[in-house]
Amino acid sequence: MNPNNVFIINGNLTKAPILRETEKGKHYTFLNLAVDNGYGKDAKPDFLSVAVWGKQAENCVKYLVKGQNVSVSGSVATALGKDKQLHLKLNAQDVTFGRKPQISKEKEQTTEKNEPDVEEVVEDPTPIEPPEEFFSDEPSEEPDMDI
């Protein structure tokens, strides 16, 4: 990895990773992360997608769950899209698994009783939705990165 081309981010998974395979048989997955940006009332998450390759991708799919905290370091590449705009591609070199989301004791009890989940009431909700393509199961184009 080029020492001048490095990113390090920490965020929570917005969905569980799905293992994919290129035409040449290489395994990969995308980690869709919500990363905090700002403080207090101005805090709004950024939504980033990071490509993970090979055995590391297989481990991510096997052990990571939605909501889990993840730290990722890697390199940045650019690509000119069909829309003639420049897009960033984040490629992971190292993925560190963080804390899994905790289920409250109240939710554990309702789960044990097979009762439906009870939604928590939140004061002043301010939902922030990532773009629809962020959650798509199929990448818009096959990655062209060699590992």
C-alpha positions as CSV (number, residue, x, y, z in Angstrom):
1,M,0.0,0.0,0.0
2,N,1.3,3.4,-0.9
3,P,2.0,5.4,2.3
4,N,0.6,8.5,0.6
5,N,-2.7,6.9,-0.2
6,V,-4.3,5.7,3.0
7,F,-7.7,6.1,4.7
8,I,-8.7,5.1,8.2
9,I,-12.4,5.1,9.2
10,N,-14.5,3.8,12.0
11,G,-18.2,3.3,11.8
12,N,-21.2,0.9,12.2
13,L,-22.4,-1.5,9.5
14,T,-25.8,-0.5,8.1
15,K,-26.4,-4.0,6.8
16,A,-24.7,-7.4,7.1
17,P,-22.1,-8.0,4.3
18,I,-22.9,-10.4,1.4
19,L,-20.2,-12.5,-0.2
20,R,-19.8,-12.0,-4.0
21,E,-17.6,-13.5,-6.6
22,T,-16.0,-12.0,-9.7
23,E,-16.0,-13.8,-13.1
24,K,-12.4,-14.8,-12.3
25,G,-13.5,-16.4,-9.0
26,K,-12.2,-13.8,-6.6
27,H,-14.3,-13.3,-3.5
28,Y,-15.3,-9.8,-2.3
29,T,-17.9,-8.0,-0.3
30,F,-18.9,-4.4,0.5
31,L,-19.0,-3.0,4.0
32,N,-21.6,-0.3,4.1
33,L,-20.7,2.0,7.0
34,A,-22.4,4.9,8.8
35,V,-19.6,7.1,10.0
36,D,-20.2,9.9,12.5
37,N,-19.5,13.4,11.2
38,G,-20.0,16.4,13.5
39,Y,-21.0,16.9,17.2
40,G,-24.2,17.5,19.1
41,K,-27.1,18.7,17.1
42,D,-24.9,19.1,14.0
43,A,-24.0,15.4,13.9
44,K,-25.0,13.7,10.7
45,P,-23.5,10.4,9.6
46,D,-21.7,9.9,6.3
47,F,-22.5,6.7,4.5
48,L,-19.5,5.0,2.9
49,S,-19.1,1.7,1.1
50,V,-15.7,-0.1,1.3
51,A,-14.7,-3.1,-0.8
52,V,-13.0,-6.0,1.0
53,W,-11.3,-8.9,-1.0
54,G,-10.3,-12.5,-0.6
55,K,-10.2,-14.4,2.7
56,Q,-10.7,-11.2,4.6
57,A,-14.1,-10.7,2.7
58,E,-15.1,-14.3,3.7
59,N,-14.3,-13.6,7.3
60,C,-16.3,-10.3,7.2
61,V,-19.3,-12.2,5.9
62,K,-18.9,-14.9,8.4
63,Y,-18.4,-12.8,11.6
64,L,-19.9,-9.3,11.1
65,V,-23.5,-8.4,11.8
66,K,-25.6,-5.3,11.1
67,G,-24.9,-2.5,13.6
68,Q,-21.4,-3.8,14.5
69,N,-18.6,-1.4,14.9
70,V,-15.8,-1.8,12.4
71,S,-12.5,0.0,11.8
72,V,-11.1,-0.1,8.3
73,S,-7.8,1.1,6.8
74,G,-7.0,0.9,3.1
75,S,-6.4,2.8,-0.1
76,V,-8.5,5.2,-2.2
77,A,-8.9,4.9,-6.0
78,T,-10.9,7.0,-8.4
79,A,-13.0,6.0,-11.4
80,L,-14.9,7.9,-14.0
81,G,-18.5,6.7,-13.9
82,K,-21.0,6.3,-16.8
83,D,-22.5,9.6,-15.6
84,K,-19.1,11.2,-16.3
85,Q,-18.6,12.0,-12.6
86,L,-15.6,11.1,-10.6
87,H,-16.3,8.4,-8.0
88,L,-14.1,7.3,-5.1
89,K,-13.5,3.6,-4.5
90,L,-12.4,2.6,-1.0
91,N,-10.4,-0.7,-0.9
92,A,-9.8,-2.2,2.5
93,Q,-6.4,-3.5,3.5
94,D,-7.2,-4.2,7.2
95,V,-10.5,-4.7,8.9
96,T,-10.8,-4.7,12.7
97,F,-14.0,-6.1,14.1
98,G,-15.4,-4.0,16.9
99,R,-18.2,-4.4,19.4
100,K,-21.4,-6.1,18.3
101,P,-24.6,-4.3,18.9
102,Q,-26.1,-5.1,22.3
103,I,-29.6,-6.2,22.8
104,S,-31.3,-4.7,25.8
105,K,-32.5,-7.0,28.5
106,E,-36.0,-5.8,27.8
107,K,-35.7,-6.9,24.1
108,E,-34.1,-10.2,25.2
109,Q,-37.1,-11.0,27.4
110,T,-39.6,-10.2,24.6
111,T,-37.6,-12.2,22.1
112,E,-37.6,-15.2,24.5
113,K,-41.4,-14.9,24.9
114,N,-41.8,-14.8,21.1
115,E,-43.5,-11.4,21.3
116,P,-43.1,-8.8,18.6
117,D,-40.3,-6.3,19.1
118,V,-41.2,-3.2,21.0
119,E,-40.1,0.0,19.3
120,E,-38.4,2.6,21.5
121,V,-39.9,6.1,21.5
122,V,-37.4,8.7,20.5
123,E,-37.8,12.4,21.2
124,D,-37.3,14.7,18.2
125,P,-36.4,12.0,15.6
126,T,-34.3,13.2,12.7
127,P,-34.0,10.3,10.3
128,I,-31.1,10.5,7.8
129,E,-31.4,8.2,4.8
130,P,-28.5,7.2,2.7
131,P,-29.0,7.0,-1.1
132,E,-30.9,4.0,-2.4
133,E,-27.9,2.6,-4.3
134,F,-26.1,2.3,-1.0
135,F,-28.2,-0.6,0.0
136,S,-28.4,-2.3,-3.4
137,D,-27.4,-6.0,-3.4
138,E,-25.7,-5.8,-6.8
139,P,-22.8,-3.4,-7.5
140,S,-23.4,-1.0,-10.4
141,E,-20.4,-2.5,-12.1
142,E,-18.0,-5.3,-11.4
143,P,-14.9,-4.2,-9.5
144,D,-11.8,-4.0,-11.7
145,M,-9.2,-4.2,-8.9
146,D,-6.7,-7.0,-8.8
147,I,-5.6,-8.5,-5.5
